[in-house]
């Protein structure tokens, strides 16, 4: 009898959950208002690679109504990570918390990420924007 290979589609790290919501679209959902450190950011990136391997993909950072400062994590994403290294085609940020929205918009405007990055109020809007971004890669 052959062993069945179990495919993991969702990972819970305690502070975030990481889920493959559609082919090549990974959603990172904040579960707490804890600060996302650079070390935790590295854990997130490693788990994403576990889900998608070296396949080009897009990410949705879903903060919902939660807020915690993440300036260092955002700076890490921009300064240390490259689209080629991480195979990220696009990044959507979803938030309904006004402080988080301001911080995310400042991040996008000030740091000008190499990966196309946009802020949204809902998951549906984010996915509608991301899907054509994935199509541009193919």
C-alpha positions in Angstrom: 0.0 0.0 0.0 1.4 3.4 -1.0 1.6 6.2 1.4 -0.7 9.2 0.7 0.9 12.6 0.4 -0.9 15.2 2.5 -1.0 18.6 0.9 -0.9 21.5 3.4 -2.9 24.5 2.5 -3.1 26.4 5.8 -0.5 27.0 8.5 -1.1 28.6 11.9 2.0 30.3 13.4 0.0 31.7 16.4 0.5 35.4 15.4 -0.6 34.8 11.7 -2.2 32.1 9.7 -0.9 31.5 6.2 -3.2 30.0 3.6 -3.2 29.1 -0.1 -6.5 30.7 -1.0 -6.3 30.2 -4.8 -3.6 28.8 -7.0 -0.5 31.0 -6.5 -2.3 33.4 -4.1 -1.2 33.2 -0.5 -3.1 35.0 2.3 -1.3 36.0 5.5 -4.0 36.8 8.1 -3.0 38.6 11.3 -4.4 36.8 14.3 -3.1 39.1 17.1 -2.1 42.7 17.5 1.5 41.7 18.3 4.3 43.5 16.5 5.5 41.5 13.5 9.3 41.4 14.0 11.9 40.7 11.3 12.4 37.2 12.7 8.7 36.5 12.5 8.7 38.0 9.0 11.4 35.4 8.0 9.2 32.6 9.5 6.3 33.9 7.3 8.5 33.9 4.2 9.8 30.4 4.9 6.2 29.0 5.4 5.1 30.7 2.2 7.9 28.9 0.3 6.7 25.7 1.9 3.3 26.2 0.4 4.3 27.4 -3.1 7.9 26.4 -3.5 9.7 28.4 -6.1 6.5 29.2 -8.0 5.8 32.9 -8.8 2.9 33.9 -6.5 1.1 36.9 -5.0 0.4 37.6 -1.3 -2.5 39.2 0.5 -1.6 40.6 3.9 -5.0 40.6 5.7 -4.9 42.7 8.8 -8.7 43.1 9.0 -9.5 45.5 11.9 -6.4 44.7 13.9 -3.5 47.1 14.3 0.0 46.7 15.5 3.0 48.8 14.4 5.0 46.9 11.8 7.4 49.5 10.4 10.5 47.3 10.8 8.8 44.4 9.1 7.7 46.6 6.2 11.2 48.0 5.9 12.7 44.5 5.9 10.3 43.4 3.1 11.5 46.4 1.0 15.2 46.4 1.8 16.1 42.7 2.1 13.6 40.9 -0.1 13.5 41.0 -3.9 10.9 39.8 -6.3 13.4 37.4 -7.9 14.5 35.9 -4.5 11.0 35.4 -3.2 9.1 35.0 -6.5 6.4 37.5 -5.4 4.6 39.0 -8.3 2.2 41.3 -6.3 1.2 42.1 -2.8 -2.2 43.3 -1.6 -2.7 44.8 1.9 -6.2 44.5 3.3 -7.3 46.5 6.3 -10.3 48.2 7.8 -8.4 49.8 10.7 -7.7 53.5 9.9 -4.3 53.5 11.7 -3.2 50.4 9.8 -4.5 51.9 6.5 -2.5 55.1 7.0 0.6 53.1 7.9 0.3 50.8 4.9 -0.4 53.7 2.5 2.7 55.6 3.9 4.7 52.4 3.4 3.6 52.1 -0.3 4.1 55.8 -1.0 7.4 56.3 0.8 9.3 53.1 0.2 8.0 52.4 -3.3 8.2 48.6 -3.1 9.6 46.8 -6.2 6.7 44.4 -6.0 3.4 46.0 -7.1 1.7 46.7 -3.8 -1.7 48.1 -3.2 -4.1 48.8 -0.2 -7.7 47.5 -0.1 -10.6 47.5 2.2 -11.8 44.0 1.4 -10.4 40.6 0.4 -12.7 40.5 -2.7 -11.1 43.8 -4.0 -7.6 42.6 -3.3 -8.1 39.3 -5.1 -9.8 41.1 -8.1 -6.6 43.2 -8.3 -4.1 40.4 -7.8 -5.5 37.9 -10.4 -4.6 40.1 -13.4 -1.2 40.7 -11.9 -0.6 36.9 -11.9 -1.7 36.8 -15.5 0.9 39.3 -16.5 3.6 36.9 -15.3 2.4 34.1 -17.5 
